[in-house]
Amino acid sequence: MSKNCTFSLTSQNWTDSPTTRTTTFLFYSILSTVAETDVIILKLNQAISKRLLELLDKQGITQYRLYLLSGVPRSTINNIVLCAYDSVKLRIIHELCQGLNINISDFFNSPLFDEENLEP
């Protein structure tokens, strides 16, 4: 049995500049209450968004910090998180991985990218 993802609009505050100005960023988080037999089907851009949010959380860094580390524009990072793009260039993912100090294979080494979890 497959289950469609639902998205919830959430806000998060953090200091995003050297002047300690606090900004609220909106992002979508994928919510799921899934039984063991259910499969979540994601679009590829949704899986990339969720994986990026997982890695940011794991490393304890903000989108702003990732922009500083990777050189990928803040607006691009935010658009990836918001699933504003239907697809994301591999070059951008590679630059984000450099900022996260991980290999591109580490980025895609997640159940999110298992074929059975992705929309055909």
C-alpha positions, -999 to 999 in steps of 0.1 A, spaced: 0 0 0 14 34 -8 9 66 10 11 101 -3 33 126 16 17 155 33 35 188 38 32 211 68 43 248 67 66 254 96 86 284 107 120 284 123 140 313 137 178 315 138 205 341 137 215 345 101 240 373 99 270 388 116 248 416 129 227 389 148 195 399 130 170 371 135 150 360 105 122 336 101 125 311 73 96 291 62 102 256 51 81 225 44 88 194 65 75 161 53 52 146 79 44 110 79 27 86 103 34 54 84 25 18 93 52 -7 87 35 -19 55 32 16 40 56 30 15 61 67 11 62 79 -25 82 111 -29 90 132 -59 128 135 -64 128 172 -54 109 163 -22 135 136 -13 163 161 -20 146 187 2 141 162 31 177 149 28 191 184 28 171 193 59 183 160 76 219 168 69 216 204 81 200 192 113 226 165 118 254 189 114 236 217 134 240 243 107 216 267 91 208 274 55 227 307 59 258 289 72 255 264 43 254 293 19 287 307 34 303 272 33 292 262 -2 287 294 -21 253 283 -32 230 313 -30 207 315 0 177 318 -23 187 286 -41 190 267 -9 157 280 3 140 271 -30 154 236 -28 140 232 8 106 246 -3 105 222 -33 101 253 -56 122 236 -83 109 205 -101 145 193 -104 179 203 -89 211 203 -110 237 178 -98 263 206 -99 242 224 -71 240 192 -50 277 187 -54 284 223 -42 261 218 -13 279 185 -4 312 204 -5 298 229 20 285 200 42 320 184 39 305 151 26 308 131 -6 279 132 -31 275 95 -25 269 102 12 241 127 2 223 100 -18 230 72 7 196 74 23 164 53 21 147 84 7 164 76 -26 155 39 -27 137 33 -60 105 20 -43 103 53 -24 105 76 -55 77 85 -78 82 69 -113 
